[in-house]
Amino acid sequence: MDGSTTGRLSGKVALVTGGAQGRRGRKHGFGGATSWAFCAEGARVVIGDIDEENGRATVSDLVGAGFEAQFVHLDVTSREDWERAVNLTAQRYGRVDILASIAGYGDKFDVMEVDDRSFDLNFDRNPRAMFYGIQSVVPEMRRAGGGSIIQMASINGLVGSTSSAAYHAAKGAVRLIVKAAAIQLAPDKIRVNGVFPGYADTVSTNDMWLDPEMREPRLARVPMGELIMAEDVAPAFVYLASDEARWVTGSELVIDGGMTAQ
Ligand SMILES: NC(=O)c1ccc[n+]([C@@H]2O[C@H](COP(=O)([O-])OP(=O)(O)OC[C@H]3O[C@@H](n4cnc5c(N)ncnc54)[C@H](O)[C@@H]3O)[C@@H](O)[C@H]2O)c1
């Protein structure tokens, strides 16, 4: 992959949260892979993350490949950070066309184990953060005459399982934020969609999948029988961000090897 000036996102400016895991030659997270895919299609990208070291290194790799990218410290649970990140993006590149709200949090507590801390972490870093994101970028998108907001959900926001009760609830809330915001922002030509990956091998889940007791029973439930990689999901973000999806809003793009078709 190297620098590109034309592409499906040519001229657009994107803010990507949770994009720090995108270093060249290493396994990527969803935000890292999406940042590379956006750049390869001609977008200018601002990565917002709490991991300064990997975020700055990812940006340096992107710039080294000939792309336009910038890092900003963004804790998605902070309204002030969101506002700073959006302002920096607009000041640096003149507009904000795309928000890929990818950073999130999940744990494995079942419905009887969830305590206040688990509840707060799941809800602060998923639906609350996504509200903050929407409220921060919409004024810039209105100024630009429209935009595309893409929220990272999960199949855990569609169906239940034997664990992760607060995560199910939080991603289920993200699913309905997408639909409400899609209707309420449609008059502004701002589209809002959700991406729902299944079991995926990313930086944050790498160690979990090394454990056969975690891996085997889960993969046994996936009709296509394999873990998804971040690069398999990034094209969904590109499509939803692009003008090819100009009439797509409030939708759920599920990428799960058939898991939730059963
Ligand atoms: N990995 C999976 O199996 C899977 C499946 C479906 C959905 N998801 C969702 O995808 C998203 C990304 O997951 P991933 O596995 O690609 O992670 P990842 O490997 O990209 O790591 C998460 C990134 O988010 C950043 N982050 C964490 N808390 C943050 C905060 N408060 N503010 C800003 N950045 C923060 C981390 O620093 C890290 O760079 C999450 O929303 C997750 O719920 C993951």
The ligand as a MOL file (V3000), in Angstrom:
LIG
                    3D

  0  0  0     0  0            999 V3000
M  V30 BEGIN CTAB
M  V30 COUNTS 44 48 0 0 0
M  V30 BEGIN ATOM
M  V30 1 N -12.1320 -8.1180 18.4290 0
M  V30 2 C -13.3670 -8.5960 18.3200 0
M  V30 3 O -13.6200 -9.8210 18.3290 0
M  V30 4 C -14.5180 -7.6300 18.1440 0
M  V30 5 C -15.7060 -8.1010 17.5730 0
M  V30 6 C -16.7580 -7.2050 17.3770 0
M  V30 7 C -16.6100 -5.8770 17.7510 0
M  V30 8 N -15.4460 -5.4590 18.3100 0 CHG=1
M  V30 9 C -15.3490 -4.0280 18.6610 0
M  V30 10 O -14.3480 -3.4280 17.8380 0
M  V30 11 C -13.7730 -2.2970 18.4970 0
M  V30 12 C -12.2800 -2.3600 18.4470 0
M  V30 13 O -11.8640 -3.6100 18.8960 0
M  V30 14 P -10.4830 -4.2580 18.4780 0
M  V30 15 O -10.5740 -5.6740 18.9470 0
M  V30 16 O -10.1630 -3.9740 17.0500 0 CHG=-1
M  V30 17 O -9.4600 -3.4530 19.4070 0
M  V30 18 P -7.9560 -2.9480 19.0750 0
M  V30 19 O -7.0710 -4.1300 18.9610 0
M  V30 20 O -7.9540 -1.9590 17.9760 0
M  V30 21 O -7.6740 -2.1580 20.4490 0
M  V30 22 C -8.5560 -1.1730 20.9060 0
M  V30 23 C -8.0330 0.2390 20.6510 0
M  V30 24 O -8.9440 1.1400 21.3100 0
M  V30 25 C -8.1890 2.0450 22.0910 0
M  V30 26 N -8.9970 2.5070 23.2250 0
M  V30 27 C -9.3890 1.7990 24.3090 0
M  V30 28 N -10.0840 2.5930 25.1470 0
M  V30 29 C -10.1380 3.8280 24.5710 0
M  V30 30 C -10.6890 5.0720 24.9680 0
M  V30 31 N -11.3290 5.2150 26.1370 0
M  V30 32 N -10.5540 6.1220 24.1230 0
M  V30 33 C -9.8970 5.9900 22.9540 0
M  V30 34 N -9.3250 4.8540 22.5360 0
M  V30 35 C -9.4390 3.7680 23.3460 0
M  V30 36 C -6.9620 1.2500 22.5390 0
M  V30 37 O -5.9050 2.0740 22.9460 0
M  V30 38 C -6.6530 0.4660 21.2750 0
M  V30 39 O -5.8280 1.2030 20.3880 0
M  V30 40 C -14.4040 -2.2690 19.8880 0
M  V30 41 O -15.4960 -1.3550 19.8760 0
M  V30 42 C -14.9030 -3.7030 20.0650 0
M  V30 43 O -15.9790 -3.7680 20.9840 0
M  V30 44 C -14.3810 -6.2960 18.5140 0
M  V30 END ATOM
M  V30 BEGIN BOND
M  V30 1 1 1 2
M  V30 2 2 2 3
M  V30 3 1 2 4
M  V30 4 1 4 5
M  V30 5 2 4 44
M  V30 6 2 5 6
M  V30 7 1 6 7
M  V30 8 2 7 8
M  V30 9 1 8 9
M  V30 10 1 8 44
M  V30 11 1 9 10
M  V30 12 1 9 42
M  V30 13 1 10 11
M  V30 14 1 11 12
M  V30 15 1 11 40
M  V30 16 1 12 13
M  V30 17 1 13 14
M  V30 18 2 14 15
M  V30 19 1 14 16
M  V30 20 1 14 17
M  V30 21 1 17 18
M  V30 22 2 18 19
M  V30 23 1 18 20
M  V30 24 1 18 21
M  V30 25 1 21 22
M  V30 26 1 22 23
M  V30 27 1 23 24
M  V30 28 1 23 38
M  V30 29 1 24 25
M  V30 30 1 25 26
M  V30 31 1 25 36
M  V30 32 1 26 27
M  V30 33 1 26 35
M  V30 34 2 27 28
M  V30 35 1 28 29
M  V30 36 1 29 30
M  V30 37 2 29 35
M  V30 38 1 30 31
M  V30 39 2 30 32
M  V30 40 1 32 33
M  V30 41 2 33 34
M  V30 42 1 34 35
M  V30 43 1 36 37
M  V30 44 1 36 38
M  V30 45 1 38 39
M  V30 46 1 40 41
M  V30 47 1 40 42
M  V30 48 1 42 43
M  V30 END BOND
M  V30 END CTAB
M  END
